[in-house]
Amino acid sequence: MMKKYLIWYYKLIKKNKSKVIIKNLNNCKNWVINKRNIKHKSGLFFKIIGTKVLNPYERETNLTGWEQPFIKEVKFGSGLIGMIIKKIGKQIFFLIQAKFEPGNIFNIQISPTVQSTFSNIKYNSKKTKFLNYFQANLSKSKLPKIRTVFKKWVSEDGGRFYKKKNLIHIIKIPNNQKMNLPENYIWIEEKNLVKLNLLKKPIVNCHVRSILSFTGYF
């Protein structure tokens, strides 16, 4: 059964024509470098800030501390990690996507149904597929019989991101709910998603792994 998901995944990788070209920071269009930070000229998205860290409990640096850049998300400081699930018999199915991001090892990784910063959602909500399933008051939603089964804030990697958090939001839909899926979305059983996560090649992203760690609660 897992073979069909690998065929689906590698087919999308083969079709993907995206390219990531390493450039000199000074030549990155619409990005501004000054003495305080690196930021987008619109003031949106994220910026790179410099920090000095003093931590007497760090054996390697002791009281001298260290200095490093951090990624700081502008304005919202958080993102949405949303997963739609359904249950057929005793099996839980996850609606995953094969998502391109320029920093991915294979360009495309298996990701949650919705994975976006709130900054991008605010300014690009129409391009975020299935976002309407997670918005505001589900009890008043036009989408029938949808319910939240898990909702929790989790922190991002504190070694690279400055005070960033994500909202993991998992909702359950009826198994007969009709949905038109783009080709980069597919339903997958929990056991096969776990198997994909255990492959030697890292094709499942960190946010899906976080969601899998909470499956015992729903």
Order of alpha helices (4+ residues) and beta strands (2+ residues): alpha-beta-beta-beta-beta-beta-beta-beta-beta-alpha-beta-beta-beta-alpha-alpha
